[in-house]
């Protein structure tokens, strides 16, 4: 039986009425995305049509998911909200703080020792406030959500950008910062700009070496890392129905890599099969009662150009396997073309590691497809030329895969089976084969491949592919290997060819698990005391931010970031994950990965007060100590990547008043607003070039801060000359209220106290 079945029945009980009302108001057939959005309005039954990409709308999500790295700050904030219990079903998942090194058992033991303080804090806070808790080793948050909580037609938010994975079960599932989650946990509305809609029509069937992963790798190549910003991507067509539920999840998962608000598929037979296989007959039965409301209207899919803002069509019959990278997930290359491209760009051909798993590709089907390739290597006496690492998606998948002999196939190939956790995908990898900044290549089935992401090495060239393609290339040990056409030499000197992968959608004997790792919270947690040591290096109770105010003068330029500046550049993961619950300590990594436009170095900026160069956090702390605000300037798609609000909280903590860029990634812009900062964009992008290293900055009309009203900022250069630059913002009045109060959380506390 499903978790929270009464909540799901309540959603389904109002869906038909609300969708019918929305269809009349909008005056046309509706996409699935619109049906779910209009069915989850905070005010209930729709009474007006919203303008895509313009109107801010209040929504009522059905549930929330938190992962341990972001849950710390989210729960620290929630503890200040004045509530005794979360208002909607919420879960915490411990998957980020487990480092991959020796293998599942020793790695999990070590994680429970090194992060015991954090895990105990999360467990106790979850127990106190009625939050379901998934222990370390239980699995990767998004796979666990898909197996247990996702349901067609639902809306959820999660403090991880890959929350979008639940679109594989027909949800509108959106990654947010912890402050957004706190709003909903506290019983308040969640605000989102009504998204634009991108339709992807899939025809035909995937076949041979092509997999569901190749659909999103292709889409990423088309839309780029920012092409989906502000939009929901909705997949439809006969090809969509031919994909498995977990395959759909893979596609939705990597929608985060094109900047999409989320991605989703209409409810179909594959979703029903998955629900029933994961012991949720009750959800499937309820979904079947309103099946037509859990997919887009027929007219929409028959004439998509009339109803979507953009339409892409992909023929799965002719889609080729891809490897995307290095250093960006949208650099798409068909496998057969990768060899010449690698040589042209001087990418290392030798592959050192093949990594399979992550929230993107760790399902039972994924493991069986990769295992079918691994078994051929064992049977045909081919010794793998690269090291292998496997991260199962959940304890249920791991237990079932072990029972069915799948894990043994990998072990026969000398693969290391890591814990059911994120591991190398988010930089939690103690990689022993390389040291320093040695240039090398790895292939993996993860979602992101930014510089330094997997192992901290800026010269690791990471390529993203399907699990079966990763297996084939790792076995060959060469980036230019094309398993569709190339052969390998086995231990007997014979020339052999790998056959096409074969996968099993769902385990024939059903899923099985002895201990899934779930801990139910007590019904009344009011008596539970939460204590945080004042001397802890891992956890720190929060002090409310003070309002920045409507007069910013004499501010100093902290850094002008050059080129790509993701949340990994702003607040690195890897070893820094240990400080995710301690704002002051983790602020020591603020922007240390960003490239300074003036000297092209990282973590080396000018302190205008001394004339010396130092690390970004050090300079920011010096300005803050002297009562001087600072300003960060950036390029396009600033804040791309993870939902981590630390990338906004750290600058706020260290005295950054404003971030001015050419364009923002959606989640990061919202995070800045939530923390009471100014997130601004150049009216003229070329004004980025006017900003000089020694600039002092004055906001000329911040006292007139209002919706739809640009601001004017004076940049005073070292020689006394000045440039006045006009900037735009997307703040509505409610968000301006956040700014005026110092943060959104401050406003929540004020409202709860009144």
N, C-alpha and C positions, 0 to 999 in steps of 0.2 A: 504494500500500500504506500501511496505517496506521502511525503511530508506536506503538511498544510493543505490537505484536500478541501477543507471547508473554505479556505480563502480562494482556492482555484474555482470551486463551485460558485462562489459569490461573483467572481470575475465573469465567468461564463453566463451567469444568470442575468447580468445587465448588458452583456455584449451586443445582443441582437437589437435591443431597444436603442442603445447609444449609436451603433453603427447606422441603423436605419435613419435616425435623426440627423446624423452627420451627412449622410448621402443626400437628404432633402435640402439641407442648408447649403452644402457645397454645390449642389445642382448637377452632379455628374457621378459616374461610377467611381469607386474608390480602389486605390491600391491596398495591399495588405498593411503596409506601413501606416497609411492614413487611418485605417480601421483601428489599429492598435492604439495609435496616438489619440484619436478622438474618443476611444473607449476608456481612456485613462486620464481624462481631464480632472483637475482638482475639484472643479465645480460640478462634476457629474455629467448629466446629459448635455450634449453640445447645444449651444444657442447661437453661435456665430462661426463663420468660416475664417480660417487663419491664413495669412499670407506667408508662403514658404520663404525662408531666408530673411524674414523681416520681423515678424511678430514674436515677441517673447510670450511664452505660454507656461502656465502652472500645471504640473502633472502630479499624479498620485501613483508612484511605482508600487508594485506588488511586493517586492522583496529586495534585500540588499545582501551582497557578498563582500567580505573583507579578507584580504590576504595579510599574512603576519607582518610583512615589511611596512605596509601602509596602514594596517589596522592599529598599530601602536599610536600613531598620531591622531587617527580618526577617533579612537576610543578615549584618548587623553582629552580631546576636544569635547566629546560627548559627556564626559564626566563633569564638565562645566555647564552643561545645558540645563541642569536642574530637573532632570527626569529620573524616575525610578525604574523604568522599563522601556525597551525600544517599542516604537509604535507599529512597526511592520516586521514580519519575519526576517531575521538577520542571521548570518552565519559568519564565523571566523575560521580561516583555513591556514594551517601552518605548513607552508611549502617553499618559502623563499630563503629561509635561514638555515638550509641544510646544504653543506658544501659537498660536492662530488669529488672524491679522492680515491679511496680504496675499494669501495663497493657498498652495497646497501646497508648491511648490518653495522660494520664499523663506522660508517659515515653517520648513520642515524644516532648511534651511541654518542659519538663525538658532538653532534649538534645538540643533543639533549643535555650534554654537560656544559658546553660553551654558551648556549642560549637559554639555559634553564630559567634565568631571571625573567626573560622576556616571555617565554612560553607560559610560565606560571602567572605572570601578570595578565596575559591575554585570556588564559583559562578562567582566572578569578573574575575579571571584569565581565567576561561573557556570561559566567554563571550568575553574577549579580544582576545583570540587566536583561536576562532572558534571551541570550544569544546562543545559538547552537555552535558547538566547538568541535572542530576536526583536528585531531592530534597530529603532531609531526609524523610523517610517514603514511598518513591516510591518503594522500594524493595531491595532485595539482588542482588548485581551486577550480579552474574552468572545466576540467574533466569531471570532477566531483559534482559540480553544479549541473552539468549535462546529464549525469547519471541519476541525480536525485531531486533536483529542484526546478530545472527548466521546464516550461510547459507552453504549448502553442498558444499564441495570442496574448501572452503575458508581457508585462513590462518590468524590468529590473534594472538596478544600477549597481555598480561594483567599483571598489577602489583599486582597479587595475584596468589598464586600457584594453586588455583582451577579454574583458567581460563580454564583449561582442560575440564570443564563441557560442553563446546560448542561442544566437540566431539560427543555428543549425537545427534547433527544435522549434522554430517559428516564433521566437520572442523578439521584441525590441529590447535589447540588452545593451546598456551604454556604460562605458567607463567614465568615472568621475573622480574628482579629488575628494579627500576625506571630509572636507567641509560641506560638500554637497550631500554626502551620505549622512552627515550629522543632522542636517535639516530634516531629512526624511525619517531618520531614527527618532527624532524629537517630535514627530507628528506634524511637520510642516510640509508645505508644498515644495516641489522641486521644479526649478525654472529651467527652461531650455528654449532657445530660439527654434521656432518651427522649422524642421529641416527641409531642404530641397530633396528631390528624389532622383536617383539614378537607377534606371532599369537595365538589367543584364539578362538578355534572352539567350538561353542555352538550348541548342538543338543537338540531336544525335546522341551518341553514347561514347563515354571514354573507353578506350581499348588499349591493349598491349601494355606498353610501358607508361602510358599517360595515366595520370591519377587526378583526383579532385584537387590536390595541391597545385597542379599545373594550371587550373582555372584561375586561381587567385594570383599566381605568378604572372600569368598572361595579363590579367586585369591591372596588376600593379605596373607592368610595363606600359600599359596604355594610359592610365590615369596619373601615374607618378605618385610620389609620397604626399602630395598635397591636393591631388585632383578630386578626392572625395570629401574635402573639408566642407563641413556644414551640410552634408547630405547623408541620407540613408540609401544604401545600395540594396535593391530588391532583386533577387534572382527568380526567374520564372521560365516557363517553356518546358517542352517535353524532356529536354536534357536535364533540367533541374529535378524532375521526378525520377529520373534514372539514377540519381546519386544516392548513396547511403546517407543516413542521418549524421553519422560522424564525419563523413566526407563533406557534408554541408557545413558542419561545425568548423572544419579546417578552413573552408573558404571564408566563412564569416570571421573567424579568428584573425586572419591576416588582413581583414578590412581595416584594422587599426593602422596598418602600414601604408594605406593610401589616404589617411586622415579622415576617413568616414566616421560620421557620428555612430553608425552601426550598420550591420548588414543582416538580411533575413531572407527566409524562404517560406512559401506557403505550406500549410499542413498537408501531408500526403501519406501514402502507404508506408514509406520508409520510416517516417516519424512514428507512425502507429506501431510498426514492428519494434522499433527501439524502445518505446514506452513500455510495451508488454514484456520485452526481454529484460528490462530493468525493474520489473515488479511494480509497474504502474498501470495495471489494467484499469483502475478506477479513473485515472486521468484520460486514458485513451477513450474509454466509454463516454465520458463527459464531452471530450473534444468532438467525438463523432456526432453528437447531438446538434452541434452548431458548426459543422464542417465548412459550410459555405462562407461563414463569417471569419474563418481562419486562413483565408487566402484572398488574393486580389479578385475583383470582379472580372468575369469573363471578357467583357468589353475592353477592360484595361489591358489585358494580356493579348487580345486580338489586335489592338491598335495602340501599342505602347507609346508611340511618338506623341500622341494626344494627351497623355497623362503623366509622363515623366519629363523631367527637365533635360535629361540626356539619356540616350539609349545606346547600349553596346550589344552586339550580337556575336556569339562565339559558337562555332560548330565543333562539338566535341569529337566528331568523327575524324576531323583533320587536325585537332589540337596536338601539338608536339610536347614532349617533356622538356621542362626548362630547368636551368639553374640560374638563380638571381644573385647578383653581387659582382665584386666584393664591395663592402663598406656601405651599401645602401640596398634596401630590399626591392627597389623598383628597376634595377639595371637587369633587364630580362634578356636571357640568351637561350635559344633552343640548344639542347645538349650537343647535337652534331656540329654546331658552329662554335663551340666554346674553345676548342684547341687553337685555331688561328687567332681568335680574339685574345686568348691568354698570352700567346707569344708576342702579339703586337703590343700588348700593354705591360709585358714583363711580369705577369702574375706567375708565381711559382707553380709549376706543373705537378710536382710531387705533392701528394695529399698525405698529411700526417695523421689526421683523425677523421673518423666518420661518427657523427653523433645522432642518435635517433631518439625521439621523444618530444618533450615539452608539451605545453597545453595545446599546441597546434596539431601535433601528430603523434598521439600516444594511445590511441584507441586499440581495441582488440583487432580490428580490421587492419590498422596501420602495422601493428606488430606482425600479423600473419603475412602481409604482403612483403615486408622486409625479410621475414624469416624464410619465405619461399626462395628468396635469392641466396640467403646465407646457407640454406640446406644444399642448394646446388653446388656451392663452393666446397662444402664438406664432402658431398658425394663424388664430386668430380676431381677431388684432390687438389683444389686450388687454395693456397695459403694466402690469407688476407695480407695485403701489403701495408695497410694502415691500421692504427689502433681503433678499436670499436668501443663506444659507450652507449648504453641503453637506459633511458628513464621511462619506466611504465607510468601511465597517467594516473592510476589510482591503485589502492590495495586490492580492490575488486578485480581490476584488470590483471594486476601482477599475479594474484592467487590463481585466477582462471588460466592465465597464460602458462604458469608453472604446471598446473594440473594437466594441461593439454600438451605439454612437451615443447612449447614454443620457446621458452627461455633457454632450455637446454640446447636448442639449435644454435643460438647465439653464443652460448658458453663453449660449445664445440669449436667455434670459430675464434675462441679466446677473447670474446667480448667481456667487458665489465658491466655487470648489471648494477646500476646505481639506485639510490632510493627513489621512491615514488614522489618526486619533487622536481622543482624547476632546474636546479643544478646549473650546468654550463650556459643554459639559455639566458640566464640573468646575471652571469658573471660569477656564480658560485661554483667555481671549478679550480681546484688545486692541481694544475697541470704540471706534471713532473717531467715531461719529455723536452720541454724547451724553457730557457731562461732568458731574461732580458728582453730585448726588442728584435729578436731574430725574425727575419722574413720567412713566412711559411703559409701554407694553405690548409684549411679544414673545410669539410662539407657537413651540413647538418639539416635536419628537418624542422628547425626552429622557425621563428617569424622575423627576427631582427638580426642584422649583421653589421651594426655600426662599429666603427673603429673602437677597439679595446673591450667590446661588450662581453665576449665569451671568456677571455682569459687575461684581460688587462694589457695585452700586447698591441700597440698601434699598428704593427706590421703583420698581424694575423689576417690573412685574406679569407674571409668566411663567405661561403656560398650556400644559398638556401635551395633545397630541393625536396622531393617526396622521400619518404622513408626507404622505399625500394630503390630509388635512384641513388640515394646516399649509400645504401648497402653495396650496390654495384660498383660505384666509383671508389669506395673505401677498399673493397676487395681488390680492385685493379691497382689502387695506389696512385692513380693518375687523373688529373683534372680533365684531360682531353679524351678520356675513355668514353666511347659511345657503345653501350651494351646492345643497342639495336643492330649494330653493324660490325663491331670489333670483336676480336677473339682474345683469349688469354692462354698462357702456357701453364699447364699444371705441373705437379711434382714429378710426373713421369715424362715430361718433355712433350706432352701431347697438346695440340691446339684444340681448345674447347670454347664453346660459345654459351653464354647464359641465356636461358629461355625466359619468356615473358613471366612477370610476377603473377602469382595467384593469391588472392586474399579471401578471407571468410568474413562476411559482414557481421555476423553475430555468432557466438559460440554454440555449436550444435548441442552441447550438453548443458547449455545455460550458464549464466554467470554464477560464481560461487565465491564466498569469502567467509573466513572465520571471524575476523575482527576488522570491520570497516574503518574503525578509528573515530567513531562519532561519540560525542559526549552531550547528552541532553541537559539543558540548564534546569536548575530547581525552579519551582513555580513562584516562590517568593524569595528574592535575593536581597531584600532590604537589610538583613542582618549581616551581610557579608561586608567585611572591611577591606578596602584596597589601600595598601601601603606602598609607597615608593621612597626608597632611601635617598636622602639629600646628597649622599656621596656616590650614588650610582653613576657609572659611566654609560649605562645603556638606556636608562629611563630618567625623564625629568618632567615634573608637573609643569603645566604651561602657565605663563603669566600673560594676561590679556594684552594685546597690542593697543597702544595709545593712538588716537587719530592723528594722521599726518597733518591735517588742516588745510585751509584754503589759501595759504601763503607759503610758497616754497621759493626762497631766494638764496643765492649763494651756494647752490648745490654743486657738487663736483662730478665730472664724468668719471665713473669707475672703470668701465671697459666698453670699448666698441668692438663687439664680437664680429669676426670675419667669417662669412660662409655659414655652413650648417652648424646650428647650435641646438642640439636636442636636449631632452631632459637628462640624458646621460652626460652631456657636457656640463650642464648646470649643476646637477647633483648626482655624481657617479654612484653606481651600485657596487657589486663585488664586495670587497672588504668593508666598504662604508655602510653596508646593510646593518651592521652591528649597532650603529648609532641612530637608526631610524626612529627610536623613541626618545631621543635626547637632542632637542633642537639646537642647543648651543654647540655640542660636540660635532654634530653632523654639518653644522654650518661651516666647519673648517674645510669642507670640500666644495664650497659654493663657487661655481664657475671656473674651477681649476682645469677643466677640460676645454674651455672656450679659447679660441685663437684670438689674440689681441691683434686688431687690424693694423696697428702701427709698427709692430715688430715681428708679427707672424709667429709669436711664441705663445705657449700656454702658461697660465698662472704666473705672469710676469707683466705687471702694469705699473704705471707711474703714480706715485703718491705726490699729488700737487703741493702738499704742505711741506714736504721735505725735499722734493726733487729726486728722490731715490726710487728704484724699482723694487717691487716685492710681490708676494703672492696676492691674489685677488682678495681672499678673506682678510688677510692682514691689513691691507689698505682700507678695506671697508670698515674694519673694526676701529682703525685710527680715526677715520672721518666721524664715525658714530660717537666715539669717546669725546670728540671735540664739538659735538652737537651739530654736525654738518650732514645734511642728506646727500645721497649719491644717486646717480642715474646710470642705467645700463642701456646701451644701444645695440640693436641686432639687425639681422638680415631677414630673409624670407622664411616663413614657416617656423618661426622661433618657438621653441618648446615642443617640437615634434617628438613623438615617442610615448613614453610611459605616462600614466596618470599621476605620477608622484607629486603630491602637493608640496613636498620638501623643496622642490625647485622654485616655489613661490614663497614658502615660509622662511627659507634661509635668507634670501635677499631682504625680506621684510624685517627679519630679526636683526640683520646687520646694517639697517639704516638706508636701504634702497627705497626711494620714494616712487620711482617711475621706471618703467621699461618701455622704450620707444623703438619700434621695429618697422620693417616693411610689411610684414604680415605675421599673424600668430597661428599656431596650431590651436584647435578649439579648446581642448581641456585646459591647456596651460593658461590661456587668456582668462577663462573662468576662474581658475585657481588664484590668479593675481587679484581679480576682483574680490573674491571671497576673503582674501587676507587684508583687504583695505588699502590696496596699492593702486597705482595708475598704470593701466596697460594701454598704450597709445600707438597709433600707426601714422607714418608719414603721409601727408596728403600728396606730396611729391616725393617719390622714392629716391630721386637724385639728391634730396636734402641730406641723406645719409652721408654723402661725400663731403658735406660742408662742416661736419662735426670734427673738431680737432682735439688732440690729445690733452691739452691743458685747459679745456673749456670749463668756464663757470656758467651755471645754468639758472635762469630766472623764469618762473612761470608768471606770465603777465596778467592772465585773466582767470586764474583758477577759482577766484571768488564768484565767478559766473558759471561754474560747472553745471551743465544741464544737458538733458538728453538731446541728441542730434545737433549739438553746438560744438564746433571745433574749438580747440584751445591753441593759444599762441605762446611760444616758448622762445626766450632770448638766449642765444649762445654767445657768451662773451669770450673772445679769443685772447690768447696771451699778449698779443700786440695791441690790445684795446679795441680792435675792430669787433663788429657784432653782426650776427645773422639772426633774424627772426623767422622761425619755422612754424608753420601751421600743422597741427596734428589732428587726426580724427580719433574718435573713440566709439564704442558700442554700448556704453552704459545707459541703462534705463533708470528711472527714478529710484526703484527699489535698490539697484546696485549702487547708485550714488549715496543712498542711505547707508549701505554697508561701509562705503568709504568714509562717510562723515562720522560713523560710530567707531571706526577703527578696524572693524572686520564684520563679516556676516555673523560670526558666533557672538560677538558682543551684542548685536541687535537681537539675536535669539534669546540670550540671557535677559536682556532688558524687557522683552515682550513676555517671557515666562514669569518674570518677577512682578509684573504689573497686574 
